[in-house]
Structure formats: structure tokens, C-alpha cells
Amino acid sequence: MKLRLLVQLGWRNLWRHKRRNGILLGGITFAVASVVLANSFIRGMQVQMADNAVDLMNGHVKILAPGYLDDPGIAQSFEVAQDWQPDALDGITPDMVAGWASRVRVPAVIMSERETRGIQLVGIDPASENISFVGKLAVEGEGLADAADRRVIVGAGLAEQIETLVGRRIVLITQGADGRNREAGYRVAGIYRTDSSSLEKIFVFTGRDTVQNLLETNVVTELSVRVTEERFGPPLLQRLANVFSGLDVMTWQELDPTAAAMTAIIDVAILVYFFIMMGALSFGLVNSLVTAVMERTREMGMMRAIGMRPRSVLLQVVLESTLIMGAGIAGGVLLGVLVYLPIADGVDLAAFDEALSTFGLSNVLVPQLIAQDVILVVVLSLILGFVASASPAVRCMKMGPLEAMRR
Amino acid sequence: MSELTAAPPVSNRARPAVGGTLVTMAWRNLWRVRRRTWLTASGVGFAVFFIVLHRSVAAGAFDMMIELATEQLSGHAQVQHAEYLEDPRIRYTVGGLAAVTETLTRHPAVVAVAPRGMGFALVSADAEAGETSFGAQVMGIDPAVEFATLGKEVLPGGRPLERTGEGLLGSVLARNLGAEVGGDIVVLGTEKEGGVAATAVTLVGLFNSGNPELDRSLMMVHFDDFSEAFGLHDEAHTIAVLTRDAGAARDFAAEVAPSLENAATAGTPRVHPWQEVQPELEQFVVMKLGGAYVIYVILVVILAFMVVNTFVMTVYERTAEFGMLKAIGMPPGAIFRMVQFEGLWMSVLGAALGLAVAAAVVAALSVQGIPLAAMLEGMEDMLGRLSLPDALVPVFDPVAALVATATMVVAVQLAVLVPAPRIWRLNAVEALRDEE
């Protein structure tokens, strides 16, 4: 009952200064909305960075032969059974695994009638590449049909450099495990385009069996597994490490330390931006609350004189601060979400193409509004409002009723 | 009210209050509500502090990043065949190398001019068949004039390139080839006219650039060896130029381009500033700074709300006072100017506070530098990729200080406008009655 009365008093007090509190409310709303939106963009960047790192044929967990990273050649390879399945592992259920793909990835030289370039030749099974960017490529001409497809698809950037077209022939030269070079002619089935101009110049795809035939082997150089949720990564890693003992079982963070580092930095950046913006806001909040307390000194003295406890006076000031902060937060979150909705599908940042791709981002940035972030902003803002009201509240509590009324 | 009874004789028309008086009054008014003044000024100071500090650290970081990244290889500008940047073919060269070099060297801003040849080749560690070979970018450099830091620092056991017949390899490429310092490297490629380009050099050193791409794929040989093998005659694929100021690279490129038309043979060359050679570097900086501007703007707007609030409080609390001023003949314009001056004092005070703290923090940080390497432990790899130094020394950015201060002063003046109409609407009699 007492608390309800105090809340009611606080609420009415706020309405005594509509203009002042309206402006304060506007400030809080703007600040909270800015933070919510800024967070959604930064998170979007983070999710995309991580996603792209996983997409870049890493998967969440990847199995490599020891030494492959230093010398990415067919000599560093291993065998995988045709019917191998990660979800047959102990403790791993099918719904945890999004997919897996084994590949033969070797450095090679591509020659057209006119030009020669160094590239990465990747033998894939197109059916299992829905776990990487390869499965989402926009291909002009035809994609690969199956793992035995004897044609290649090349990137648009490379096709331009070596002056080749769909249907033309190119020659691939690569080195076998015995150190001898193998070469063979292939027809270009299609030309792919990606968001990143550099990727297009590096990767040339063909069927996995085709590369194995060329190299006269049945091994693969890598096996990536993608999980449906990030949290399933560690248990999978454990199981795979047991099954593939003697091989390197690595997470995408280990394979792409730059992306992992940037992702980690973003967690900190979100907090830093919050404190900067809310720090600026807190000056105004304290200012308004102090004024509200000071101009009511007499009134509060009277309240004390008619028997209100110091604790209740304190509580009332804190309540007022919390009420306006709460309203501002609600308004801010609402405003943030309203602005977020029309841009939820992504914002085109084509102007920064190359810089974005350097950091594993694509041209369209999709902001991510995560409930957890919003809750964090709400909670931290409420704490801030609470802290901001402490000094004025303590101030008015210290004042004796007589002294206060005399002013 | 006793002061009013002793009112001085007033002339019919009120003398407009002198500017100086208003400024003084404004200053004194600020100190009537000390706490509020300090809080608002601190808010303004906070914004100025953050913007200046951020700019001092970030601008310093980006300048250094650009310096390190351009000095590593690209230089500040590159003279190339008009088609080469888009489509780096061996036949797209700049002719008249000697004349172009001389023309460039004469420019006062030029520090170094380095000719380079670039070609793709298969390299192997030994001439005997069956040895492993890898595709590599072979770059011909002239050690006498080369400024690129890449290749200057080699791994222990080797030395940089000094004369013809020598070669350098990226560390990963060397490991892949199984090449060792002192051994022979065979280079097999296609020369300019389509014939076979072949040469063999002695491996004298290995470099570790921090960029995995370069370490895996680059080989350096002497420019003369390269010219001979790939069939270049008084020509180069790139003539890299290091100038005094990376920031002025665009202007430099535009300035020297016409003078090269006569010097170069075989077509007009193109002069590319580093921004065109390494667009990702500039875009990264622009994107980062652009993102920061968004934060600055949000910060200034939040502060503007707070200042509006302060002045609304000020103006409404002082209704009686303003009424009295009006009653004794002060025109509303003068009252308004007085409040404006209060805002000006407030913002100047805040900015001074913010600048002082920012300067102190920058000074403190610059003694040791910000130890990036220690902070990013386990991510040193990223410093190399981003061309960042191990320790970052921030430099106080006077331009940022000026712009931040000016912005806050203007923002505060605009904020003061919000409660202004009330000053005009004020009715002296009613306003005086407002006093309890």
C-alpha cells in the first residue's frame, strides 16, 4: 500500500513539469533507440563475419591432415569412408548437424589459351556444399552436376583475367603426392560471381572424384562439418577429435583468427558504445533530478514534518527517476524497433565493397536485433537511472524537516 | 522587493543594454545555480573529450596504418600502363623507364622511385625434374633504389637482395618448396612476347610479411634479372613512388601525370595514388571513420537534449526575474542575448574542461604508447594484417579539438533557442506575480 502511494506520488510529480520531463524523456528515448540500433548493426556485422568465416568452406569444425595449413597439398591428406556420417557419433543427433562436406583442395595453375594464373583447385561434391558459400554461388552457365563432374566452374574475376568463357577449355596443372605434376584439360561449365572480388580469383571448382582421378588417389584434404547452432560446435569437436585421432580437428576460430578476433572485439565494442552514450545521458538525468529535488526542498521538508520517513523520501526520488527512465527506455526500445523493422532485410553498403570483403563481410549488412542485447540495454539503463538518482536522493534525505521548510 | 522602491530615475526610452554588461551578467548568472552549470558543462565536456580523444587515437592509428601499409610495398603512387591495374598482364608495361624515373625524381615531393617488374611463374627449388614446383608472383626490384620494407627484413640466416643472380622467397613459399638459403631457385614463366622466361637465382633470404598471401606466393629477384628473363627493355610494370606525404598522394598523382606523357614511350602511363592501388585500405579507414561519425552525431544530439533541458529549466525558473528586467525597461532581445551568452559561457567552459582532460589523457598515453600488441595478446597476427604497429602513440588532434568545440558551441546555441519564445511572450506584470 505504501509503495503504491509512493509510486502514485512520483508519477504525479513527474507531471508537474511536463516540459522539462518531456525533454528528458525525449533525450532518454533517443539515446536508448540509438544504442539499440547501433547494437543491431554491430551485431549484424559480427554475425555476418562469423557466418562468412564458417561459409568460407571452414564449417564450424574442420578436419585436416597435420601440416596441411603450412603446405596445402595433396601430400597432406586422409581417407574418409564413403558413407561416413557425423551424426552417427556418440551424443551427436542429426538435428545438431546442418551438413558436412569432404573436399580435395590443392594449389594449381590454370592456363587458358592466353593466360596463366595460380589458383586453388577445389574438388567438391556439389550435393553436400549447401553448408558453404559454394552452394549459394550465382553461376552463369551451368553448375557442377555431381562429384564426378569433369567440368570446372571459375570465378568471374579469374575468367576475365585469363580471358575464358563458358564452354571454353582450360588446362589445370597440379602436383601429385609423389611430387610429379599432373595436367589435364577441362571444359568451363559455368562462371560464378560472389560478393568478394578476391574470392573469384582464387577458387576454381570441379568434381571431387575428378581431382582424385587427376591425382590418382582416393584421399581428401579436408572435411568440414557445419552445426545448426554455434553451441553444438564444442561437443562435436570433442567427438570428432576422438574419431579422427592423429588428424588436426580445428574450429573456424582457429582457422580464421582474424575473423575470430574481430568477432571477439565486437562484444567489447557494444559495451563501450553503450557506456559512452549513456554516460552523456546521465549528465542530463542527474541534472534534472537534482533540480526536481532542490525545488521541492520545502515540500519534502513538509512531508517529513507530517511524518514521512526519510527512507520513503529517498524511495520516492528513486521511484521518480526509475519511472521516467522506464518510460524513456520503453519509448527508446519501441522507436529502435520501429526504425529497425524496415531495414531488417539489410542495408546496402556497396560503396565499401573491398574493405568489407577484406574482413569477410558482404555488401549487404543485415542488422541483428537480439533480445539479449535489448535486455542488456534495458537493465544497464535502469541501473544507470538508479545510480543517477542516488546523489540527489541522499541529499534530500540528509536535510532535517525544519531546515528544509525554512528555505 | 526593497530594491525596487529605490528605483533610479528612468529615462523615457530604455537605453539598450551594452553587450559587455550582458556578457558579465550572463557569466554571473551561471554561478547562481552552480551544480547545474557544472553538470551541463561537464556533459558538454564529456562529448568534446570523447570526440577529441577518439580522433587523436584513431586518426593516429589510421595515419600510421596507411604509412606502414604503403611503405611495405605499394608506395604512395604507382606509375603503370593504363590497363595494368585492372588487368595485370606481362605485356602492359611503361616504356621509357629511365626518362620517367628522371622526371619523377625531379619532383620536390618525391623521396624514392623504384621500378618493378611483375610476372607469374612456376618456381622450384631445384633444376632436377620431379622436384616440387609452385606458382608464384615473381617481382623484380632494384635494391639500390627500392624503398619497400617488404624484403628489407629477412628471417635470420639470410640477407636482403643485393645484386643480380639472387632471390628472396616468402617464408611459406620457401617451406612449401623445401628451399633453403644458399640453394638455387629455378623460375619458369612466360616472357613479354610469349616466349619462355627462364632464370635461376641463388636464394639469399626469406621474408615474413605478416600477410599470409604474400608469404605464400611472392618471390623477389633483381630487376635486371627479371628484365632479361621476361624480355623487358627500358620498361617496367610498375614504377612505385614514395613521397613526403601519403595524404597528398591524389594531388601528387594528378600533378605529375602530364609531365610523364612525354617521358614515357609506348602509350600514356597512368599514375595511381595508393588509394587506387589499395582501395580496401582507404575504404577501411573511411568506413571506420564514417562509423565513428555516426557515434559523434548521436553523442552531440543526446547532449543537445540535455542542454535544452537545462535552459528550459533556467528560463522557467527565472520567470519573475525576467519580468522584472522587462519592467525596468530591458528589451526582450537583450534578455534573450543574455541567455545566449549564458549558453556560450557554458559551452566554452565545458569545451575547455573536455579539451584539458583530453589533452592530459593523450599526453599520458603518448609517453608509452598504447601497447596494442600486449592488449591483443594472441592476435598479433591481426596487427600485421591491419598494418598496425605494436604500440600506438596517439597525437592530440587540434583540428578535431576545434571542430568538436565549434560543434558543441553551435549545438548549445541552437538548444538555447528552444525556450526563447517564452522570453518574448513574457508579460512583465504577470511574470512578476509568478514569484511566490
HADDOCK unambig.tbl for C-alpha pairs under 7 A between the chains (distance, minus, plus):
assign (segid A and resid 20 and name CA) (segid B and resid 309 and name CA) 5.90 0.50 0.50
assign (segid A and resid 20 and name CA) (segid B and resid 312 and name CA) 6.72 0.50 0.50
assign (segid A and resid 20 and name CA) (segid B and resid 313 and name CA) 6.71 0.50 0.50
assign (segid A and resid 23 and name CA) (segid B and resid 305 and name CA) 6.64 0.50 0.50
assign (segid A and resid 23 and name CA) (segid B and resid 309 and name CA) 6.00 0.50 0.50
assign (segid A and resid 24 and name CA) (segid B and resid 309 and name CA) 6.62 0.50 0.50
assign (segid A and resid 27 and name CA) (segid B and resid 302 and name CA) 5.83 0.50 0.50
assign (segid A and resid 27 and name CA) (segid B and resid 305 and name CA) 5.27 0.50 0.50
assign (segid A and resid 27 and name CA) (segid B and resid 306 and name CA) 6.89 0.50 0.50
assign (segid A and resid 31 and name CA) (segid B and resid 302 and name CA) 6.28 0.50 0.50
assign (segid A and resid 70 and name CA) (segid B and resid 172 and name CA) 6.75 0.50 0.50
assign (segid A and resid 71 and name CA) (segid B and resid 176 and name CA) 5.32 0.50 0.50
assign (segid A and resid 109 and name CA) (segid B and resid 135 and name CA) 6.58 0.50 0.50
assign (segid A and resid 118 and name CA) (segid B and resid 135 and name CA) 5.37 0.50 0.50
assign (segid A and resid 161 and name CA) (segid B and resid 87 and name CA) 6.41 0.50 0.50
assign (segid A and resid 179 and name CA) (segid B and resid 130 and name CA) 5.98 0.50 0.50
assign (segid A and resid 179 and name CA) (segid B and resid 131 and name CA) 6.22 0.50 0.50
assign (segid A and resid 179 and name CA) (segid B and resid 132 and name CA) 5.41 0.50 0.50
assign (segid A and resid 180 and name CA) (segid B and resid 130 and name CA) 5.37 0.50 0.50
assign (segid A and resid 258 and name CA) (segid B and resid 382 and name CA) 5.82 0.50 0.50
assign (segid A and resid 261 and name CA) (segid B and resid 379 and name CA) 6.75 0.50 0.50
assign (segid A and resid 277 and name CA) (segid B and resid 299 and name CA) 6.06 0.50 0.50
assign (segid A and resid 280 and name CA) (segid B and resid 43 and name CA) 5.96 0.50 0.50
assign (segid A and resid 280 and name CA) (segid B and resid 46 and name CA) 6.74 0.50 0.50
assign (segid A and resid 280 and name CA) (segid B and resid 299 and name CA) 6.92 0.50 0.50
assign (segid A and resid 280 and name CA) (segid B and resid 302 and name CA) 6.83 0.50 0.50
assign (segid A and resid 280 and name CA) (segid B and resid 303 and name CA) 6.40 0.50 0.50
assign (segid A and resid 281 and name CA) (segid B and resid 302 and name CA) 6.35 0.50 0.50
assign (segid A and resid 283 and name CA) (segid B and resid 39 and name CA) 5.93 0.50 0.50
assign (segid A and resid 283 and name CA) (segid B and resid 40 and name CA) 6.70 0.50 0.50
assign (segid A and resid 283 and name CA) (segid B and resid 43 and name CA) 5.48 0.50 0.50
assign (segid A and resid 284 and name CA) (segid B and resid 40 and name CA) 7.00 0.50 0.50
assign (segid A and resid 284 and name CA) (segid B and resid 306 and name CA) 4.77 0.50 0.50
assign (segid A and resid 287 and name CA) (segid B and resid 36 and name CA) 5.96 0.50 0.50
assign (segid A and resid 287 and name CA) (segid B and resid 39 and name CA) 6.28 0.50 0.50
assign (segid A and resid 352 and name CA) (segid B and resid 283 and name CA) 5.75 0.50 0.50
assign (segid A and resid 354 and name CA) (segid B and resid 279 and name CA) 6.82 0.50 0.50
assign (segid A and resid 354 and name CA) (segid B and resid 280 and name CA) 4.87 0.50 0.50
assign (segid A and resid 355 and name CA) (segid B and resid 280 and name CA) 4.20 0.50 0.50
assign (segid A and resid 355 and name CA) (segid B and resid 281 and name CA) 6.73 0.50 0.50
assign (segid A and resid 355 and name CA) (segid B and resid 283 and name CA) 5.32 0.50 0.50
assign (segid A and resid 355 and name CA) (segid B and resid 284 and name CA) 4.99 0.50 0.50
